[in-house]
Amino acid sequence: MSLGEQGRSIDDVMAELVAKRTDDMKWADGRTFGMVYDGGPGVREVAEQAASLYLHENALNTKAFPSLGAIQSEVVGWTASLLNGPDTASGFLTSGGTESILCAVKAARERGRIERGVTEPEMVIATSGHAAFHKAGHLFGIKVNSVPVLEDWTADVDAMAALVNENTVLVVGSAPQYPQGVIDDIPGLAAAAATVDANCHVDACMGGFMLPFAERLGREVTPWDFRVEGVTTISADIHKLGYAPKGVSVILHRTKELRRYQTFLFDDWLGGFYASPNLQGTRSGVPMAAAWAVMSHLGIEGYVDLAKFTLENADEMRAGIAQIDGLNVLGDGQFHLVAFASDDPALDIFAIDDALQRRGWYHDRQTPPDNLHATVSNSNTGVIGDYLTALNESVAEVRGTTANDRSTNYATLE
């Protein structure tokens, strides 16, 4: 393929883009579980207006665009307040959960090297921890010690503590973990990290903009945020249950002194002093401004309302799945993540997924064990009953058949 010699009209270009979207999943219909999180018409409108206003701004240098510096500072401060950060808490905006995790791991490595002289760094993580930690280990030269989860799918604190040693720079917990939606024993993991003065990171990319509001709604939430002594960093994605467009996340450090281990500084370049707070250089102002606008528009009350709808959706989904013979929900999830498998040899869960897709419903696939995953949100309000009808029909349709496609792609490679 080559770029055409002659340009095309705006109408022609836009028409082709619209046509290209024909086979994309229809997230606005509420038939997807994850990928896109819809806060409703008002949230979409304020995000789109903010995005248009900041379409061309660049956060590479906030002296040129001080408004983006202010936006970042305010969004980080608001998030730190939600997660019960002390007055010393500080952080940066990133492009998403993976970058926030990479920044936390890099900061842990640097702190271990500078403060403790660690030259062969290691981290300890449960098998439920996000794959981005393994990516970070690969990129930053950190050995990853991975431990199987307990029967309830939470991290095995005793097994992880046994692997903590003088080279450990990071111990990881999740609130909640993605695969089954359960919260790890964060106080136990933080205590294990503290035995060698290592960092303890809480991956709250899924829970950072749900758990604070679930707690306000009276849900029991085990300790997980900066109220836990020893937690040094937390990642929280605004573009998930914060309902901002992709891609914006927050990486928070307990203190500004800890945050400095994240930044990269270089002052021996003909181009001048170079400082990078995260992994990007040039950063679009669009997701930053949209996140600021959405958070400002919703406020605490708006987020509590969205959390209420989301939790009701997830509760209805779990209850409906539990009533279907041959299916079982994995883990004692109480929030917005639902994973379910088949305990009937005649029911192939991936064949069920194929049948659901034919009916227009989209799940992520996971293994082991083979199961279907849903990140429930406000997007699914009003359609859970239709979904459960489709699920019952799919189960009846595929009993005794097996799916040919056994892939479990969380992300795709082309």
Secondary structure in CASP SS format (residue, H / E / C, confidence):
PFRMAT SS
TARGET T0000
AUTHOR 0000-0000-0000
METHOD secondary structure of the structure
MODEL  1
M C 1.00
S C 1.00
L C 1.00
G C 1.00
E C 1.00
Q C 1.00
G C 1.00
R C 1.00
S C 1.00
I H 1.00
D H 1.00
D H 1.00
V H 1.00
M H 1.00
A H 1.00
E H 1.00
L H 1.00
V H 1.00
A H 1.00
K H 1.00
R H 1.00
T H 1.00
D H 1.00
D C 1.00
M C 1.00
K C 1.00
W H 1.00
A H 1.00
D H 1.00
G C 1.00
R C 1.00
T E 1.00
F C 1.00
G C 1.00
M C 1.00
V C 1.00
Y C 1.00
D C 1.00
G C 1.00
G C 1.00
P H 1.00
G H 1.00
V H 1.00
R H 1.00
E H 1.00
V H 1.00
A H 1.00
E H 1.00
Q H 1.00
A H 1.00
A H 1.00
S H 1.00
L H 1.00
Y C 1.00
L C 1.00
H C 1.00
E C 1.00
N E 1.00
A C 1.00
L C 1.00
N C 1.00
T C 1.00
K C 1.00
A C 1.00
F C 1.00
P H 1.00
S H 1.00
L H 1.00
G H 1.00
A H 1.00
I H 1.00
Q H 1.00
S H 1.00
E H 1.00
V H 1.00
V H 1.00
G H 1.00
W H 1.00
T H 1.00
A H 1.00
S H 1.00
L H 1.00
L C 1.00
N C 1.00
G C 1.00
P C 1.00
D C 1.00
T C 1.00
A C 1.00
S E 1.00
G E 1.00
F E 1.00
L E 1.00
T E 1.00
S C 1.00
G C 1.00
G H 1.00
T H 1.00
E H 1.00
S H 1.00
I H 1.00
L H 1.00
C H 1.00
A H 1.00
V H 1.00
K H 1.00
A H 1.00
A H 1.00
R H 1.00
E H 1.00
R H 1.00
G H 1.00
R H 1.00
I H 1.00
E H 1.00
R H 1.00
G C 1.00
V C 1.00
T C 1.00
E C 1.00
P C 1.00
E E 1.00
M E 1.00
V E 1.00
I E 1.00
A E 1.00
T C 1.00
S C 1.00
G C 1.00
H C 1.00
A H 1.00
A H 1.00
F H 1.00
H H 1.00
K H 1.00
A H 1.00
G H 1.00
H H 1.00
L H 1.00
F H 1.00
G C 1.00
I C 1.00
K E 1.00
V E 1.00
N E 1.00
S E 1.00
V E 1.00
P C 1.00
V C 1.00
L C 1.00
E C 1.00
D C 1.00
W C 1.00
T C 1.00
A C 1.00
D C 1.00
V H 1.00
D H 1.00
A H 1.00
M H 1.00
A H 1.00
A H 1.00
L H 1.00
V C 1.00
N C 1.00
E C 1.00
N C 1.00
T E 1.00
V E 1.00
L E 1.00
V E 1.00
V E 1.00
G E 1.00
S E 1.00
A C 1.00
P C 1.00
Q C 1.00
Y C 1.00
P C 1.00
Q C 1.00
G C 1.00
V C 1.00
I C 1.00
D C 1.00
D C 1.00
I H 1.00
P H 1.00
G H 1.00
L H 1.00
A H 1.00
A H 1.00
A H 1.00
A H 1.00
A H 1.00
T C 1.00
V C 1.00
D C 1.00
A C 1.00
N E 1.00
C E 1.00
H E 1.00
V E 1.00
D E 1.00
A C 1.00
C C 1.00
M C 1.00
G C 1.00
G C 1.00
F C 1.00
M C 1.00
L H 1.00
P H 1.00
F H 1.00
A H 1.00
E H 1.00
R H 1.00
L C 1.00
G C 1.00
R C 1.00
E C 1.00
V C 1.00
T C 1.00
P C 1.00
W C 1.00
D C 1.00
F C 1.00
R C 1.00
V C 1.00
E C 1.00
G C 1.00
V C 1.00
T C 1.00
T E 1.00
I E 1.00
S E 1.00
A E 1.00
D E 1.00
I C 1.00
H C 1.00
K C 1.00
L C 1.00
G C 1.00
Y C 1.00
A C 1.00
P C 1.00
K C 1.00
G C 1.00
V C 1.00
S E 1.00
V E 1.00
I E 1.00
L E 1.00
H E 1.00
R C 1.00
T C 1.00
K H 1.00
E H 1.00
L H 1.00
R H 1.00
R C 1.00
Y C 1.00
Q C 1.00
T C 1.00
F E 1.00
L E 1.00
F E 1.00
D C 1.00
D C 1.00
W C 1.00
L C 1.00
G C 1.00
G C 1.00
F C 1.00
Y E 1.00
A E 1.00
S E 1.00
P C 1.00
N C 1.00
L C 1.00
Q C 1.00
G C 1.00
T C 1.00
R C 1.00
S E 1.00
G H 1.00
V H 1.00
P H 1.00
M H 1.00
A H 1.00
A H 1.00
A H 1.00
W H 1.00
A H 1.00
V H 1.00
M H 1.00
S H 1.00
H H 1.00
L H 1.00
G H 1.00
I H 1.00
E H 1.00
G H 1.00
Y H 1.00
V H 1.00
D H 1.00
L H 1.00
A H 1.00
K H 1.00
F H 1.00
T H 1.00
L H 1.00
E H 1.00
N H 1.00
A H 1.00
D H 1.00
E H 1.00
M H 1.00
R H 1.00
A H 1.00
G H 1.00
I H 1.00
A H 1.00
Q C 1.00
I C 1.00
D C 1.00
G C 1.00
L E 1.00
N E 1.00
V E 1.00
L C 1.00
G C 1.00
D C 1.00
G C 1.00
Q C 1.00
F C 1.00
H C 1.00
L E 1.00
V E 1.00
A E 1.00
F E 1.00
A E 1.00
S E 1.00
D C 1.00
D C 1.00
P C 1.00
A C 1.00
L C 1.00
D C 1.00
I H 1.00
F H 1.00
A H 1.00
I H 1.00
D H 1.00
D H 1.00
A H 1.00
L H 1.00
Q H 1.00
R H 1.00
R C 1.00
G C 1.00
W C 1.00
Y E 1.00
H C 1.00
D E 1.00
R E 1.00
Q E 1.00
T C 1.00
P C 1.00
P C 1.00
D C 1.00
N E 1.00
L E 1.00
H E 1.00
A E 1.00
T E 1.00
V C 1.00
S C 1.00
N H 1.00
S H 1.00
N H 1.00
T C 1.00
G C 1.00
V C 1.00
I H 1.00
G H 1.00
D H 1.00
Y H 1.00
L H 1.00
T H 1.00
A H 1.00
L H 1.00
N H 1.00
E H 1.00
S H 1.00
V H 1.00
A H 1.00
E H 1.00
V H 1.00
R C 1.00
G C 1.00
T C 1.00
T C 1.00
A C 1.00
N C 1.00
D C 1.00
R C 1.00
S C 1.00
T C 1.00
N C 1.00
Y C 1.00
A C 1.00
T C 1.00
L C 1.00
E C 1.00
END
